[in-house]
Amino acid sequence: MAVDLRTRYLGLELAHPFIVASSTLTATLDGVKKAAEHGASAIVLKSLFEEQISAELKKQENQIDELSHPEAVDYVQQMGMRIGPREYVELIKDAKKAVSIPVIASINCVSASWWTEYAKELELAGADALELNIGIMPQGKEDTASHIEDQLYKIIDKVVALVRIPVSVKLGPYFTSLSHVAHECFRRGVKGLVLFNRFYQLDISLEAMSLKGGVAFSNPNDYTTSLRWISILHGRNALDLCASTGIHDAQTALKLIASGASAVELCSTLYKNGYKVIQEMIQESSNWLASKGIASLSELKGKLSQKTSPQPEAYDRVQYIKALTGMY
Ligand SMILES: Cc1cc2nc3c(=O)[nH]c(=O)nc-3n(C[C@H](O)[C@H](O)[C@H](O)COP(=O)(O)O)c2cc1C
């Protein structure tokens, strides 16, 4: 039985749901080509960091330090916006020439300042979509949930007003009410959510008495927070949901599709197990669907989301109940 794995994500027609996530794997043209050669259905480029854009402008500002009156600085900033970190724009252009799969640009952002204009440059360079990787660290006592969410919406509003390509937002799992945030994103013109980013992990070296980076990669059982939220959010509006974190094999990917994901982004498994994983996932997904008599991925999509469930309350459960789980 031939199984149709095609899926639509952000209006893009993908041959199957396996996308290479934004990471060092997709930071270079060689990386992009490698992902395409191994059969990825799309790639998300390594994020361009807001700080990189600022740093480039600082460099240009310093060059005109002698001139340094406000208009000169303004001029240089605008020039910077137009040119931006040139390498990233060039990477998009080169990637679009080199591969036929969609190339999704990514910007890591924490504020909605002038740099958002830069999104337009990425669109002009040929990006098929733009993923906003937004992670705002609420540290201060004034950082209420609504303050943080407002920052998120300001970024979204600015970018959505600037570009015509679809915009997705990649979030972390730490929100007071993700259903509300998701709906606001949708209302503001966002086309998709990537759930969830796995942020840089902070750790301590007791030996050196200093900070160090924690384990960079996820484990195969780290997917359940994404699964829960995709299940809950699927079908509530027209947002496309893309799963990220802890997807290391075909079985997990299929669970995420059943919960309502349109696509899945792969990262840690590619680092740990190599690019062969993509073909294995395609093959195993096809085999499993065929074994269940399911002819297409779209038939599976959302089959076990909260909306379609005869037991919707099961998705809201946050505590163990012995009678139900039989465990504790
Ligand atoms: C080395 C490395 C670099 C990453 N860089 C980015 C990045 O620039 N932008 C981004 O949105 N996510 C970045 N990520 C996060 C991944 O895209 C992905 O969301 C996360 O690793 C969870 O997926 P996984 O469990 O498949 O690894 C990075 C992850 C790793 C391990």
The ligand as a MOL file (V3000), in Angstrom:
LIG
                    3D

  0  0  0     0  0            999 V3000
M  V30 BEGIN CTAB
M  V30 COUNTS 31 33 0 0 0
M  V30 BEGIN ATOM
M  V30 1 C 23.4340 23.1250 18.9460 0
M  V30 2 C 22.0300 23.6590 18.8500 0
M  V30 3 C 21.8120 24.9050 18.2920 0
M  V30 4 C 20.5220 25.4150 18.2170 0
M  V30 5 N 20.3110 26.6470 17.6550 0
M  V30 6 C 19.0430 27.1130 17.5150 0
M  V30 7 C 18.7880 28.3540 16.8820 0
M  V30 8 O 19.6800 29.0700 16.4360 0
M  V30 9 N 17.4930 28.7540 16.7720 0
M  V30 10 C 16.4380 28.0180 17.2450 0
M  V30 11 O 15.2820 28.4290 17.0840 0
M  V30 12 N 16.6610 26.8320 17.8470 0
M  V30 13 C 17.9200 26.3760 17.9980 0
M  V30 14 N 18.1330 25.1660 18.6050 0
M  V30 15 C 16.9770 24.4210 19.1250 0
M  V30 16 C 16.5040 23.3660 18.1190 0
M  V30 17 O 16.0700 23.9420 16.9070 0
M  V30 18 C 15.3590 22.5210 18.6880 0
M  V30 19 O 14.2010 23.3340 18.8270 0
M  V30 20 C 15.6830 21.9110 20.0420 0
M  V30 21 O 16.9740 21.3520 20.0360 0
M  V30 22 C 14.6690 20.8350 20.4100 0
M  V30 23 O 14.5660 19.8350 19.4150 0
M  V30 24 P 15.3210 18.4120 19.5660 0
M  V30 25 O 14.7860 17.7600 20.7680 0
M  V30 26 O 15.0230 17.7030 18.2880 0
M  V30 27 O 16.7870 18.7200 19.7170 0
M  V30 28 C 19.4220 24.6550 18.7200 0
M  V30 29 C 19.6640 23.4000 19.2720 0
M  V30 30 C 20.9550 22.8930 19.3570 0
M  V30 31 C 21.1650 21.5380 19.9700 0
M  V30 END ATOM
M  V30 BEGIN BOND
M  V30 1 1 1 2
M  V30 2 1 2 3
M  V30 3 2 2 30
M  V30 4 2 3 4
M  V30 5 1 4 5
M  V30 6 1 4 28
M  V30 7 2 5 6
M  V30 8 1 6 7
M  V30 9 1 6 13
M  V30 10 2 7 8
M  V30 11 1 7 9
M  V30 12 1 9 10
M  V30 13 2 10 11
M  V30 14 1 10 12
M  V30 15 2 12 13
M  V30 16 1 13 14
M  V30 17 1 14 15
M  V30 18 1 14 28
M  V30 19 1 15 16
M  V30 20 1 16 17
M  V30 21 1 16 18
M  V30 22 1 18 19
M  V30 23 1 18 20
M  V30 24 1 20 21
M  V30 25 1 20 22
M  V30 26 1 22 23
M  V30 27 1 23 24
M  V30 28 2 24 25
M  V30 29 1 24 26
M  V30 30 1 24 27
M  V30 31 2 28 29
M  V30 32 1 29 30
M  V30 33 1 30 31
M  V30 END BOND
M  V30 END CTAB
M  END
